[in-house]
Amino acid sequence: GQWMPGARKMLYGTDRVFDADQKVLREFLSGIGIDYGTKVRCYLEGETELGALKHAVGDLNGIEFVNLRGHFIEKRGKGLVFMGSLKNDIKSHVFSIVLLDGDRQDFTRVVKKAAEEEYIFGRYFISTPDFEFSNFSLEELVEILVAIANKDDIEGVIKEDLLSDLVGVSSSKDLFRILGQTYPQLNNIRKGERWGQELMDYAIKNPKSPSREEEGGVNNERPIIEAARVALIGRKSGYIKS
């Protein structure tokens, strides 16, 4: 059949695949499914985000997770603690995805600066005010809490009562503080990987965000669904072509 001029370069990033440098050869191999190196590196702020994304993408080759636990800045404030890793991602042709909460201006500032200086090739997501309330409404979070309580056979957790006790809450910090004071039977439910898994499980079943739908946006997906989609697309995408 026909083979147009420049087709190899368009498809593989070079006209002579096996004479190209190692990164191009690796991309060719990953394109036909026989390279299992890291294609996407996800930088997360804590265990909740880690549990959520891992639950979404599963145990797939090519996606690596780095839990920074809030350490976006070096102790003396000289820059990003993960800047070296971001630079290495670019050098190694790895897509970078960053998830962080918007309640720390110092963190968001350094991540935005890294993106402006082109040290992030991928996407970053800032959850405002935090991961939970950026992705879910208070009523949805209560639904998830009740579902976990039912799953764990915890009694005395009624949706209407929870909503009444949590009225006005707009951050996960206040949410868990009030739960600890009012519902001691829910002390086993806290921020962490399991909480993230439960949140993502709800998001997968309900991918559209009610708040985004009210705003009338074209893309009404929850940000965490977007992040998972970017990770999965990056795993299959060619870095050079992108």
N, C-alpha and C positions, 0 to 999 in steps of 0.2 A: 504494500500500500504506500500511500504518500507520506513523506516526512518533511515538514516545512523547515526552511532554514532557521536556525536559532531555537528550534523546539527543545533540544536537550538543555540549553541554558535556561529556557523558560520553566521547564519541568524540574530540573535538577540543580540549577544554579551555576552550571558550567557546561561547556561544550564537550569537555573530555573528563568524564567522571573519575576514572581511576588514575588520571594524572594530576588531579586536583589535590589541594591540601586535605589534611585529615578531617577537618570539620565538615567539608563538603561531602567527603566520602561517608562520614557518619550520618549526615542528613539523608543521603541516598539510601543507606541501609535502613534507617528508621522509617523512611517512606514506604519501604516494601515489607516492614514489620519484622526485621531480624536484628534490630539494634535496641537494647534495653537500657541504655544510659538515661540519665536525667534529662528530660525535655522541658519540664516546668518545675520551678521552685516556688513554694508558697510560704511567705513570711507572715506569721500570725502573732497576735498580741497575747494570747493566753489559751488555756485548755479548752474553754468553751468553743472558740473559733476552730481550734484544732479538731475537736470532736465532731463539729458540724461538717467541715469540709471532708474529713476522712470518711464520714458516713456517706457523703454524697458521691464521692468518686471511687470509693472502695479501695481494694488493695491492688491498684493498677501499677504496672511498671511505667516508669517515665515521669512520675509525679513525686516530688520530695517535699516534706513539710519541715519548716524550721519554726519552733516555738520560741519567740523572743521574750515572752513574759514581761512585756513592757520596757525592755532594755533597748530602745531605739537610739538612745544617746549614751555616749561614753560617760564615765563617772565625772570627768572634769569638763564635760560639755563641749568637747572639741569636735564633735561631729557624729555621724552615724556609726553605731557599733557594728552594723551589718554592711557598711559601705564597701568594704573589701569583697564581701560575698556578691554584692550587686555588680561590681566591676568584673568579677570572675564569671558571673552569669553571662555577661555580654561577650567576654572573651571566649567562653565555651559554647556560645549559641544556645543559651538556656533562657526561656521566658521567665520573667519575674512577676509574681502576683503578691501584693501587700495588702493585708487587712489590719486596720487599727481603729481605735475609738477616737471620736472627735473631742473628747473631754480634756485631752492633753494637747494644748496648743504647741508646746515645744516639740512633741512627737510629730504632729501633723506638719509643722513648719519644716522639719528636716526631711521628711518624706517628700513633700512637694518640691523642695529644693533639689533633692536627688532626681526627681522626675524632670524638672526644668533643665538640669545639667545633663540629661539623657543618660543617667545611670540605671534607669528602669525601662526595660523593653518588655512591655506587657500591660498590666493594669494595676492601679491601686484603688482601694475602696476605703473611704472614711465613714465610719458609722457614727451618726449624730442623733442623740447624745451618746449612745453606746450601742453595742451589737444587738441587744435584745429589742430596744425601742426604735432602732432604725429599721428593723426587719418585721416587727410584729406590733400589733396594738395591745393595749392592756388586756382587753377582753380575750384576745387570742392567747396571750401568755397565761391567763387564768385557765382557759380551756386546756392548755398543755399541762399545767400543774394538776388539774383535776384528773386528767387522763393518767398521769404518772401515779397519783394517789390511788386510783382504782386498780392500776396494774400491780401496785405494791400492797394492795389490800389495806390501805390506810383509811381509817374511818373518820368521820366528822369533817370532811372537806367538801363543802357545798359551793357550787359556782356562784350563786347569788350572794352568799355571805362573803366569799372571797372578794368579789367585785366591790361590795360595800366597804369592806375593811381597807381595800387598796385604792379607793377613789382618789384621784389626784396624783397618784404615783407616776413618775415619768423617767425613772432611771432604775437600772437593775440593782444598784446599791441600795436604794430605798426599798425596792421590792423585797429583797432578801432580808433587810433589817426588820421590816414589819412582819414578814413571815416568821422570823426567828422569835419575835416578841409575842405574836398572837397564835401561831400554829406550831407548837413545839414538836408535834407529830411529823412535821415536814422538814425537820432538821437534816434529814438525809438527802434532801434535794437542795443542792447548792451549785454555784458556778463550777463547771468542770467539764470533762469530756462527755460524761453521760448526759448532762444537761444540754450540751451542744448537739449530741446525737438526737435527742428528743425534739429539739427545736428544728433541726434539719428534716427530720422525719415528717413533721407537720408541714414544713415549707414545701417539701417534695409533693405531698398530697394536695397542697394549696399554694401553688407557685405565684399566684397573683397577689399583690399587696393592696389591701383595701384603701390605704391612704394614697397610694399612687393612682389608683383608679379614680378616687375622688378628685385628684388634681388634673385628671384628664390627659395624662402623659401617653405617649405612643407605646413606650415600653413599661408595662405595669408589673414586671417581675420583681420579686424581692431581691435586694442587692446580693444576698448570700446565694441565691439561685444563679444570678449573673456571674458571680465569682466562680462557682462550680462549673458553669458552662465554659467560661474562659479557660479554666484549667484543662477541661476535657478537649476543647478545640486545640489548645496549644500543644497537647500531647500528640496530636495527629498532624499538626501543621509544620510546614517547612520554615525554619527560622530565616534562611537567606531570602526566600520568596516573600516572606512577610515583611 
